Amino acid sequence: MEYIRVTKENIEKEHICCAISNNKDVQVSSKKAWLTDRFDDGLVFLKSTERGKCFIEYIPAENAWNPIDADEYMYIDCLWVSGSFKGHGYSNDLLSACISDSKEKGKKGLCILCAEKKKPFLADPKFLKYKGFTVCDEADNGIQLWYLPFSSDMEPPKFKECARHPHTDGNGYVLYYTSQCPFNAKYVPIVEQTAKEHGISFRAIHIDTKEAAQAAPTPITTYALFCDGKYLTNEQMNDTKFLKLAGQ
């Protein structure tokens, strides 16, 4: 397998693995705009040269769009290998490349969000454990922070206090989301319109700065849905899923 790093110079002509379409598609344009703005913060997007979901996205933890304290660590936004790419060792390739790059940049380890059991859009805990990652912190909603230190004397990363007890104020559905996930550009407006048509209280909060993301009341900022203050899920909703969740 050959891999290529997406940069400002080639992003317009390269496909984005998690949103494979043309640049006029709202999901693609949203994701590419978000990536482009993050490259100066040290974000790396390494992907297969073949079209498909086979990539890793990571960034220095101090610039991560998550409420974590992880000085000198690299934070993995997403490691996604699926479909026909699974079972060929490509996840190992991508993680190894991240480790090598992080060490060259003087980082002391890696960290990533996960859970005890596999959840949608989060890393596979079995794979992380196999690669030597361990849990270093956990929020009340079961979202965990895993880490892989490069030396034994490193202080483990941790969640900021705002993320330890995920909650929102007020009644109804509240969604926190960023443009890191391309699916949000398409489906958040659909859910907003669906809620309006069915008289369901729904409010979407678009996190559009690093500072807001690092102060969010949830470990997961790409998509965190609450109802009456209680955290529900990080799984993206379409109109059908949302109405089922709302009991309609």
C-alpha positions in Angstrom: 0.0 0.0 0.0 1.2 3.5 -0.8 0.3 6.5 1.3 0.3 10.2 0.8 0.2 13.1 3.2 -2.5 15.7 2.4 -1.2 19.3 2.6 -2.3 22.8 1.6 -0.5 22.3 -1.7 -2.3 19.1 -2.8 -5.6 19.1 -0.8 -7.7 20.4 -3.7 -6.8 17.4 -5.9 -6.7 14.7 -3.3 -9.7 12.7 -2.1 -10.6 12.8 1.5 -11.1 9.3 2.7 -14.0 9.9 5.1 -15.9 11.9 2.4 -15.3 10.6 -1.1 -16.9 12.8 -3.6 -16.1 16.0 -5.6 -15.1 19.3 -4.1 -18.5 20.8 -4.7 -20.1 18.3 -2.3 -20.8 20.1 1.0 -19.3 17.4 3.1 -16.0 17.4 1.1 -15.7 21.2 1.0 -16.5 21.5 4.8 -13.9 18.9 5.7 -11.2 20.3 3.4 -11.8 23.8 4.8 -11.4 22.5 8.3 -8.2 20.6 7.5 -6.7 23.5 5.7 -7.2 25.7 8.7 -5.5 23.1 11.0 -2.4 22.4 9.0 -0.6 25.5 10.5 -1.4 23.9 13.9 0.6 20.8 13.0 -2.3 18.6 11.8 -1.2 15.6 9.7 -3.6 13.7 7.4 -2.0 10.6 6.0 -4.1 8.4 3.7 -4.0 5.6 1.2 -3.4 6.6 -2.4 -6.4 4.3 -3.3 -9.9 5.6 -2.9 -11.4 4.3 0.3 -11.5 4.8 4.1 -7.9 4.2 5.0 -6.3 7.1 6.8 -5.0 8.6 10.1 -5.4 12.2 11.2 -3.4 13.5 14.2 -2.3 16.8 15.7 -0.2 18.1 18.6 -2.4 17.7 21.7 -2.2 21.3 22.7 -3.9 22.1 19.4 -6.5 19.3 19.6 -10.1 20.2 19.4 -10.9 18.3 22.6 -10.9 19.3 26.3 -7.7 17.4 27.3 -4.5 18.2 29.1 -1.8 16.3 27.3 1.4 18.3 27.2 4.0 16.9 24.8 1.7 14.3 23.4 0.3 13.8 19.9 -3.5 13.4 19.7 -5.0 11.1 17.1 -8.3 12.6 15.8 -9.1 9.6 13.8 -7.7 6.2 12.6 -10.1 4.7 10.2 -9.5 1.6 8.0 -12.7 -0.1 6.7 -14.2 -2.1 3.9 -11.8 -4.0 1.7 -8.9 -2.3 3.3 -9.4 -4.2 6.6 -7.2 -7.2 7.5 -4.1 -6.2 5.5 -2.1 -4.5 8.3 -2.8 -1.0 7.0 -3.9 0.2 10.5 -0.4 -0.9 11.7 1.2 1.0 8.9 -0.6 4.2 9.6 -0.1 4.0 13.4 3.6 3.2 12.9 4.0 6.2 10.7 2.3 8.4 13.3 4.6 7.1 16.0 7.7 7.7 13.9 6.6 11.2 13.0 5.7 12.0 16.6 9.0 10.9 17.9 10.9 12.9 15.2 8.9 15.9 16.4 9.9 15.4 20.0 6.6 14.2 21.3 6.5 11.9 24.3 3.6 9.8 23.4 0.2 9.4 21.7 -3.4 9.7 23.0 -6.8 9.0 21.5 -10.5 8.8 22.5 -12.0 5.4 22.9 -14.4 3.4 25.1 -14.5 0.1 26.9 -16.5 -1.4 24.1 -16.3 -0.3 20.5 -18.5 2.8 19.7 -19.3 4.4 16.3 -16.6 6.8 15.1 -14.2 5.9 17.9 -11.1 3.7 17.9 -11.3 0.0 18.5 -10.2 -0.8 22.1 -9.0 -4.2 21.1 -6.6 -2.8 18.6 -5.4 -0.1 20.9 -4.7 -2.6 23.7 -2.9 -4.9 21.2 -0.7 -1.9 20.2 0.2 -1.1 23.9 -2.2 1.7 24.7 -3.8 1.8 28.1 -6.6 3.9 29.7 -5.5 7.0 31.5 -8.8 8.8 32.2 -12.5 8.3 31.8 -15.5 10.6 31.8 -18.9 9.9 33.4 -20.4 8.9 30.1 -17.9 6.1 29.5 -15.7 7.9 27.0 -12.1 7.1 27.8 -8.8 8.7 27.1 -6.1 6.1 26.1 -2.4 6.7 25.8 0.8 5.2 24.5 3.8 6.9 26.2 7.2 6.6 24.6 9.0 6.5 28.0 7.9 5.2 31.4 8.4 8.5 33.2 5.7 10.4 31.2 2.7 11.9 33.1 -0.5 10.5 31.6 -2.9 12.8 29.8 -6.2 13.7 31.3 -9.6 15.3 30.6 -10.1 18.9 31.5 -12.6 19.3 34.3 -15.3 20.6 32.0 -15.4 17.2 30.2 -15.4 14.9 33.1 -19.1 15.2 33.8 -20.8 15.7 30.4 -24.0 17.7 30.7 -25.9 20.7 29.3 -28.3 23.1 30.9 -31.9 23.4 29.9 -34.5 21.0 28.3 -34.7 19.4 24.9 -32.1 18.1 22.6 -28.7 19.9 22.4 -26.0 19.0 19.9 -22.4 20.1 20.1 -20.5 19.5 16.9 -17.5 20.6 14.8 -16.6 20.5 11.1 -13.9 17.9 11.7 -16.4 15.3 10.7 -17.6 15.9 7.1 -21.0 14.1 7.7 -22.1 17.0 10.0 -22.2 19.4 7.1 -25.0 17.3 5.5 -26.8 15.8 8.4 -26.9 18.5 11.1 -29.2 20.7 8.9 -31.4 17.7 8.1 -31.9 17.0 11.9 -32.5 20.7 12.6 -35.2 20.8 9.9 -36.7 17.4 11.1 -36.9 18.6 14.7 -38.6 21.9 13.5 -41.2 20.1 11.4 -42.1 17.7 14.3 -42.1 20.4 17.1 -39.1 18.8 18.8 -36.9 21.1 20.9 -33.5 21.0 19.3 -30.5 23.3 19.4 -27.3 22.8 17.5 -24.1 24.4 18.8 -21.4 24.6 16.1 -18.0 24.6 17.8 -15.9 26.7 15.4 -12.7 27.5 17.4 -10.0 25.5 19.2 -10.7 27.5 22.4 -14.4 26.6 22.4 -13.6 22.9 21.7 -11.1 22.8 24.5 -13.8 24.2 26.9 -16.6 22.0 25.7 -18.8 20.1 28.2 -18.0 16.8 26.5 -14.9 14.7 25.8 -16.1 14.2 22.2 -16.6 17.4 20.3 -17.1 16.1 16.7 -20.6 15.1 17.6 -22.2 15.0 21.1 -25.9 14.8 21.5 -27.7 15.6 24.8 -31.3 15.5 25.9 -32.6 17.4 28.9 -29.0 17.9 30.0 -28.0 14.2 29.8 -25.4 12.9 27.3 -26.9 10.4 24.8 -24.6 9.5 21.9 -21.7 10.5 19.6 -23.3 8.7 16.6 -24.4 11.0 13.8 -28.1 11.1 13.3 -30.1 11.3 10.1 -33.8 12.2 10.1 -35.0 8.6 10.6 -32.6 7.8 13.4 -33.4 11.1 15.2 -37.1 10.6 15.1 -36.7 7.0 16.4 -34.5 8.3 19.2 -37.2 11.0 20.0 -39.9 8.4 20.0 -41.7 9.6 16.9 
